[in-house]
Amino acid sequence: MREQLRSLQAHFSKKSLATGGVRVTVSEDPGSCPVCAGPMIVQKSIPSRPVQTLEHGPFQLREIVHECAAGCRRPDGSLVMRRAATAAKRLLPRRSVGYDVMDFIGRRRFLDKRQREEIQAELKKDHGITLSTGEISDLARLYLDYARRLHEASAPRLRRALAQDGGWPKTAAGPCTPTPPARTDGGRCW
C-alpha cells in the first residue's frame, strides 16, 4: 500500500511539474490613463521568457504592455505605461522567478539554516524549479533586503503601539518561557 502511494505521489508530482513548455500570454484590460483619463493602447508585446514560481512551476511568459494613446508622460519624463498587474504581483522585477521562490529560499536559508545545494535540490525535486547556487545566493540576499525594508516601514507603527501601551518591554521572554525573569514593564506580555 505504501509503495502504491509513493508511486502515485511521484506520478502526480511529475504531472504537476509539467508546465515547463506551457506558453502563457498576460494581457489585462489596461483601464484608462491615470494622467488624462484617456484610453491606453498596446505599446509592445514582450517576447516569451522563461519564468518560475512555486505556484505554477516553470513556464513561458509573454506580456502585453500598454501606453497612453495621447502620449502622456509622468513627472520624470517617462511614458505612462501599464504592465500586467497579475505578472507584477507574482514576479520579482527584472528577474525570472516569483516572489514565492524568493520567500521560499530566504526562509530555508535563514530560518531553517539550509545550505544552497540543499535548497537547490529541494526546489528541483519538489517544484521542478532549476536555479544555480549563485542565483540562490542572490535571492537570499534580496530576501534580507525585502525583510529589512519591511522592518523599517513597520517600525513607526510598532513604536506608536508600544507608546500607547505604556512603553517598552524590559525583557524578551515570551509567554511560553518556563521560568520568565522578573519583569519591570507591569507584566505586559510582548
Short mmCIF file of the C-alpha atoms (twelve columns), coordinates in Angstrom:
data_MODEL
# 
_entry.id   MODEL 
# 
loop_
_atom_site.group_PDB 
_atom_site.id 
_atom_site.type_symbol 
_atom_site.label_atom_id 
_atom_site.label_alt_id 
_atom_site.label_comp_id 
_atom_site.label_asym_id 
_atom_site.label_seq_id 
_atom_site.Cartn_x 
_atom_site.Cartn_y 
_atom_site.Cartn_z 
_atom_site.pdbx_PDB_model_num 
ATOM 1   C CA . MET A 1   0.000  0.000  0.000   1 
ATOM 2   C CA . ARG A 2   2.809  2.443  0.896   1 
ATOM 3   C CA . GLU A 3   4.622  1.620  -2.319  1 
ATOM 4   C CA . GLN A 4   1.486  2.340  -4.351  1 
ATOM 5   C CA . LEU A 5   1.030  5.619  -2.505  1 
ATOM 6   C CA . ARG A 6   4.635  6.639  -3.259  1 
ATOM 7   C CA . SER A 7   4.170  5.672  -6.893  1 
ATOM 8   C CA . LEU A 8   1.005  7.764  -7.174  1 
ATOM 9   C CA . GLN A 9   2.674  10.727 -5.466  1 
ATOM 10  C CA . ALA A 10  5.627  10.541 -7.861  1 
ATOM 11  C CA . HIS A 11  3.296  10.249 -10.870 1 
ATOM 12  C CA . PHE A 12  1.151  13.251 -9.925  1 
ATOM 13  C CA . SER A 13  4.185  15.252 -8.845  1 
ATOM 14  C CA . LYS A 14  5.627  14.829 -12.356 1 
ATOM 15  C CA . LYS A 15  2.290  15.802 -13.913 1 
ATOM 16  C CA . SER A 16  2.007  18.930 -11.767 1 
ATOM 17  C CA . LEU A 17  5.534  19.982 -12.757 1 
ATOM 18  C CA . ALA A 18  4.885  19.531 -16.476 1 
ATOM 19  C CA . THR A 19  4.249  23.242 -17.105 1 
ATOM 20  C CA . GLY A 20  7.761  23.922 -18.465 1 
ATOM 21  C CA . GLY A 21  6.668  24.184 -22.089 1 
ATOM 22  C CA . VAL A 22  3.393  25.981 -21.445 1 
ATOM 23  C CA . ARG A 23  3.215  29.435 -23.009 1 
ATOM 24  C CA . VAL A 24  1.133  31.980 -21.119 1 
ATOM 25  C CA . THR A 25  0.192  35.377 -22.535 1 
ATOM 26  C CA . VAL A 26  -0.810 38.001 -19.982 1 
ATOM 27  C CA . SER A 27  -2.880 40.843 -21.404 1 
ATOM 28  C CA . GLU A 28  -5.155 42.648 -18.995 1 
ATOM 29  C CA . ASP A 29  -7.643 45.444 -19.548 1 
ATOM 30  C CA . PRO A 30  -5.361 48.469 -19.143 1 
ATOM 31  C CA . GLY A 31  -8.113 50.792 -17.986 1 
ATOM 32  C CA . SER A 32  -7.632 54.498 -18.610 1 
ATOM 33  C CA . CYS A 33  -4.570 56.726 -18.432 1 
ATOM 34  C CA . PRO A 34  -4.015 57.995 -14.864 1 
ATOM 35  C CA . VAL A 35  -2.934 61.407 -16.238 1 
ATOM 36  C CA . CYS A 36  -5.555 62.282 -18.893 1 
ATOM 37  C CA . ALA A 37  -8.155 59.533 -18.282 1 
ATOM 38  C CA . GLY A 38  -7.916 58.661 -21.983 1 
ATOM 39  C CA . PRO A 39  -7.599 55.178 -23.473 1 
ATOM 40  C CA . MET A 40  -4.489 53.022 -23.275 1 
ATOM 41  C CA . ILE A 41  -3.208 51.204 -26.380 1 
ATOM 42  C CA . VAL A 42  -0.812 48.289 -26.883 1 
ATOM 43  C CA . GLN A 43  2.760  49.554 -26.845 1 
ATOM 44  C CA . LYS A 44  4.548  46.239 -27.274 1 
ATOM 45  C CA . SER A 45  4.457  42.540 -26.623 1 
ATOM 46  C CA . ILE A 46  7.393  41.396 -24.548 1 
ATOM 47  C CA . PRO A 47  8.784  38.212 -26.143 1 
ATOM 48  C CA . SER A 48  8.235  34.952 -24.293 1 
ATOM 49  C CA . ARG A 49  10.659 34.398 -21.454 1 
ATOM 50  C CA . PRO A 50  11.056 31.512 -19.040 1 
ATOM 51  C CA . VAL A 51  9.745  32.205 -15.538 1 
ATOM 52  C CA . GLN A 52  9.403  30.011 -12.458 1 
ATOM 53  C CA . THR A 53  7.065  30.232 -9.481  1 
ATOM 54  C CA . LEU A 54  6.236  27.771 -6.734  1 
ATOM 55  C CA . GLU A 55  2.565  28.322 -7.520  1 
ATOM 56  C CA . HIS A 56  2.814  27.388 -11.221 1 
ATOM 57  C CA . GLY A 57  6.252  25.828 -11.703 1 
ATOM 58  C CA . PRO A 58  8.326  26.730 -14.767 1 
ATOM 59  C CA . PHE A 59  6.542  28.185 -17.829 1 
ATOM 60  C CA . GLN A 60  6.994  30.651 -20.705 1 
ATOM 61  C CA . LEU A 61  5.507  34.126 -20.139 1 
ATOM 62  C CA . ARG A 62  4.606  36.649 -22.834 1 
ATOM 63  C CA . GLU A 63  3.416  40.007 -21.540 1 
ATOM 64  C CA . ILE A 64  1.479  42.787 -23.286 1 
ATOM 65  C CA . VAL A 65  2.443  46.356 -22.256 1 
ATOM 66  C CA . HIS A 66  0.041  49.291 -22.792 1 
ATOM 67  C CA . GLU A 67  0.717  53.039 -23.086 1 
ATOM 68  C CA . CYS A 68  -1.425 56.168 -23.132 1 
ATOM 69  C CA . ALA A 69  -2.859 56.780 -26.622 1 
ATOM 70  C CA . ALA A 70  -2.271 60.544 -26.197 1 
ATOM 71  C CA . GLY A 71  1.393  60.008 -25.294 1 
ATOM 72  C CA . CYS A 72  1.124  61.333 -21.720 1 
ATOM 73  C CA . ARG A 73  4.290  61.404 -19.653 1 
ATOM 74  C CA . ARG A 74  4.996  61.042 -15.956 1 
ATOM 75  C CA . PRO A 75  6.721  63.856 -13.998 1 
ATOM 76  C CA . ASP A 76  10.084 62.128 -14.577 1 
ATOM 77  C CA . GLY A 77  9.522  62.300 -18.364 1 
ATOM 78  C CA . SER A 78  8.809  58.613 -18.947 1 
ATOM 79  C CA . LEU A 79  5.780  57.477 -20.934 1 
ATOM 80  C CA . VAL A 80  2.681  56.472 -18.993 1 
ATOM 81  C CA . MET A 81  2.758  52.691 -19.378 1 
ATOM 82  C CA . ARG A 82  0.926  49.846 -17.699 1 
ATOM 83  C CA . ARG A 83  2.180  46.298 -17.415 1 
ATOM 84  C CA . ALA A 84  0.057  43.334 -16.414 1 
ATOM 85  C CA . ALA A 85  -0.716 43.591 -12.690 1 
ATOM 86  C CA . THR A 86  -1.017 39.823 -12.251 1 
ATOM 87  C CA . ALA A 87  2.536  39.310 -13.512 1 
ATOM 88  C CA . ALA A 88  3.893  42.234 -11.466 1 
ATOM 89  C CA . LYS A 89  2.311  40.865 -8.269  1 
ATOM 90  C CA . ARG A 90  3.881  37.438 -8.710  1 
ATOM 91  C CA . LEU A 91  7.257  38.068 -10.372 1 
ATOM 92  C CA . LEU A 92  10.258 39.915 -8.990  1 
ATOM 93  C CA . PRO A 93  11.229 42.969 -11.075 1 
ATOM 94  C CA . ARG A 94  13.868 42.160 -13.717 1 
ATOM 95  C CA . ARG A 95  14.011 38.511 -12.565 1 
ATOM 96  C CA . SER A 96  12.732 35.222 -13.907 1 
ATOM 97  C CA . VAL A 97  11.357 33.962 -10.590 1 
ATOM 98  C CA . GLY A 98  8.370  34.766 -8.431  1 
ATOM 99  C CA . TYR A 99  8.223  36.363 -5.009  1 
ATOM 100 C CA . ASP A 100 7.199  32.965 -3.664  1 
ATOM 101 C CA . VAL A 101 10.519 31.444 -4.811  1 
ATOM 102 C CA . MET A 102 12.495 34.240 -3.112  1 
ATOM 103 C CA . ASP A 103 10.475 33.775 0.075   1 
ATOM 104 C CA . PHE A 104 10.997 30.002 -0.017  1 
ATOM 105 C CA . ILE A 105 14.759 30.438 -0.446  1 
ATOM 106 C CA . GLY A 106 15.010 33.083 2.290   1 
ATOM 107 C CA . ARG A 107 13.083 31.002 4.800   1 
ATOM 108 C CA . ARG A 108 15.036 27.851 4.037   1 
ATOM 109 C CA . ARG A 109 18.377 29.672 4.171   1 
ATOM 110 C CA . PHE A 110 17.897 31.844 7.259   1 
ATOM 111 C CA . LEU A 111 15.194 30.154 9.319   1 
ATOM 112 C CA . ASP A 112 15.907 26.504 8.555   1 
ATOM 113 C CA . LYS A 113 19.705 27.021 8.162   1 
ATOM 114 C CA . ARG A 114 19.811 25.126 4.847   1 
ATOM 115 C CA . GLN A 115 22.773 25.238 2.501   1 
ATOM 116 C CA . ARG A 116 22.397 26.470 -1.077  1 
ATOM 117 C CA . GLU A 117 22.805 22.988 -2.520  1 
ATOM 118 C CA . GLU A 118 20.061 21.627 -0.246  1 
ATOM 119 C CA . ILE A 119 17.699 24.406 -1.314  1 
ATOM 120 C CA . GLN A 120 18.615 23.821 -4.959  1 
ATOM 121 C CA . ALA A 121 17.845 20.097 -4.681  1 
ATOM 122 C CA . GLU A 122 14.534 20.711 -2.887  1 
ATOM 123 C CA . LEU A 123 13.388 23.263 -5.476  1 
ATOM 124 C CA . LYS A 124 14.224 20.858 -8.302  1 
ATOM 125 C CA . LYS A 125 12.697 17.767 -6.685  1 
ATOM 126 C CA . ASP A 126 9.513  19.248 -5.226  1 
ATOM 127 C CA . HIS A 127 8.752  22.122 -7.610  1 
ATOM 128 C CA . GLY A 128 10.627 21.450 -10.861 1 
ATOM 129 C CA . ILE A 129 12.489 24.756 -10.474 1 
ATOM 130 C CA . THR A 130 16.095 24.853 -11.636 1 
ATOM 131 C CA . LEU A 131 18.307 27.609 -10.202 1 
ATOM 132 C CA . SER A 132 22.068 27.924 -9.848  1 
ATOM 133 C CA . THR A 133 23.571 28.191 -6.376  1 
ATOM 134 C CA . GLY A 134 24.696 31.708 -7.306  1 
ATOM 135 C CA . GLU A 135 21.129 32.740 -8.098  1 
ATOM 136 C CA . ILE A 136 20.009 31.171 -4.822  1 
ATOM 137 C CA . SER A 137 22.578 33.339 -3.010  1 
ATOM 138 C CA . ASP A 138 21.351 36.453 -4.862  1 
ATOM 139 C CA . LEU A 139 17.727 35.686 -3.991  1 
ATOM 140 C CA . ALA A 140 18.659 35.035 -0.343  1 
ATOM 141 C CA . ARG A 141 20.324 38.485 -0.166  1 
ATOM 142 C CA . LEU A 142 17.301 40.027 -1.867  1 
ATOM 143 C CA . TYR A 143 15.061 38.332 0.730   1 
ATOM 144 C CA . LEU A 144 17.080 40.024 3.500   1 
ATOM 145 C CA . ASP A 145 16.760 43.375 1.730   1 
ATOM 146 C CA . TYR A 146 12.967 42.994 1.489   1 
ATOM 147 C CA . ALA A 147 12.821 41.938 5.166   1 
ATOM 148 C CA . ARG A 148 14.911 44.987 6.164   1 
ATOM 149 C CA . ARG A 149 12.673 47.362 4.187   1 
ATOM 150 C CA . LEU A 150 9.553  45.792 5.687   1 
ATOM 151 C CA . HIS A 151 11.037 46.149 9.181   1 
ATOM 152 C CA . GLU A 152 11.939 49.799 8.584   1 
ATOM 153 C CA . ALA A 153 8.480  50.550 7.170   1 
ATOM 154 C CA . SER A 154 6.785  48.874 10.155  1 
ATOM 155 C CA . ALA A 155 8.979  50.444 12.860  1 
ATOM 156 C CA . PRO A 156 6.949  53.687 13.298  1 
ATOM 157 C CA . ARG A 157 3.709  51.736 13.722  1 
ATOM 158 C CA . LEU A 158 5.371  49.461 16.284  1 
ATOM 159 C CA . ARG A 159 6.742  52.495 18.171  1 
ATOM 160 C CA . ARG A 160 3.250  54.055 18.308  1 
ATOM 161 C CA . ALA A 161 1.693  50.792 19.530  1 
ATOM 162 C CA . LEU A 162 4.337  50.429 22.233  1 
ATOM 163 C CA . ALA A 163 3.926  54.052 23.328  1 
ATOM 164 C CA . GLN A 164 0.125  53.691 23.540  1 
ATOM 165 C CA . ASP A 165 0.538  50.509 25.535  1 
ATOM 166 C CA . GLY A 166 2.714  52.076 28.200  1 
ATOM 167 C CA . GLY A 167 6.266  51.851 26.993  1 
ATOM 168 C CA . TRP A 168 8.868  49.353 26.008  1 
ATOM 169 C CA . PRO A 169 9.292  45.732 27.045  1 
ATOM 170 C CA . LYS A 170 12.111 45.211 29.514  1 
ATOM 171 C CA . THR A 171 12.581 41.538 28.715  1 
ATOM 172 C CA . ALA A 172 12.439 39.370 25.639  1 
ATOM 173 C CA . ALA A 173 10.900 36.425 27.494  1 
ATOM 174 C CA . GLY A 174 7.881  35.077 25.669  1 
ATOM 175 C CA . PRO A 175 4.715  33.646 27.206  1 
ATOM 176 C CA . CYS A 176 5.993  30.113 26.584  1 
ATOM 177 C CA . THR A 177 9.161  30.571 28.633  1 
ATOM 178 C CA . PRO A 178 9.020  28.080 31.541  1 
ATOM 179 C CA . THR A 179 10.516 30.444 34.131  1 
ATOM 180 C CA . PRO A 180 10.344 34.056 32.974  1 
ATOM 181 C CA . PRO A 181 12.759 36.523 34.533  1 
ATOM 182 C CA . ALA A 182 11.491 39.364 36.731  1 
ATOM 183 C CA . ARG A 183 9.564  41.870 34.654  1 
ATOM 184 C CA . THR A 184 9.641  45.629 35.090  1 
ATOM 185 C CA . ASP A 185 7.099  46.529 32.435  1 
ATOM 186 C CA . GLY A 186 3.968  45.975 34.505  1 
ATOM 187 C CA . GLY A 187 3.589  42.351 33.467  1 
ATOM 188 C CA . ARG A 188 2.722  43.147 29.856  1 
ATOM 189 C CA . CYS A 189 3.411  40.196 27.539  1 
ATOM 190 C CA . TRP A 190 5.153  41.312 24.379  1 
# 
